[in-house]
């Protein structure tokens, strides 16, 4: 299935799992749909589908975990954009949630999206996957999204504003802030195929870690070099906020070289698998070649 097919599939699945805009409380539900639908690269959902297909998981089973990681990602963006965080006004080519609605609604939208992600993963309606695997998915996603992953990485990111980090410190920051959810997306896809053996999971986790770093490096480069029309959000924000980034730590060209090394290492990890990983290879190419 081409990338456009993955995006259309998860978009349709999100439309099904999100509450109807006209159901009460309507303002909350309308805003949850506003930030979750019709936008985004859907890289994390693609990774769920790609990893799942590599282990022969049924595509229908992959829809719920693909939605779950996208809901967590959407919640994180809503909260990142708040005045107390990055104070941004544009996301995915439209006003951020707190601008389109208000700060209080944006906070509650993030809370609602986060809880919905775990609700759908744990739901008995997701009954084609054994309970023990669903429980492990909830665990993996919770760990990736929380203090040991994304939230912890965000705290490190805020603390590093105006500071210089070593490359090792910067990598540690982004293994949490960006990489943890990317790694969870891959693991959830594998679990949908009923696979928990180290020979399958470990190479895919190695792949995901390298893709997560490459994704963030390219993100930092685009913030320096791209424009608002291409990105769908303001560029140059990292510099304004004095963020610790790969270009500020390494320089632009060295950052590009590091992204290419991460890409190469991700492909080496896939070579350890006796599986059809062409979709994951294509996603790796997309991550490092993207312009948005």
SULZI-V774334 format. One line per field, one symbol per residue. phi: phi as a letter, one per 20 degrees, with the letter a starting at -180 (. if undefined). A space follows every 10 residues. Layout:
phi: ???
This chain:
phi: .fggffffff ffffffefff feeffgffff fffgeddlrn fmfffgffff ffffdmffgf ffffffffff ffffgffgfg ffgfdelddc blmbgfffef cagffffffg ffffffgfff fefffeeedg gfffffffff ffffeefecf fffffffffe gndddfffff ffgefefdff ffffgfffff ffemdcfgfe ffffffgfff ffffgfffgf fffedecfff embfemfgff elfecfffed nfffffffff ffgfffffff ffdebedfff fffgfffeef db
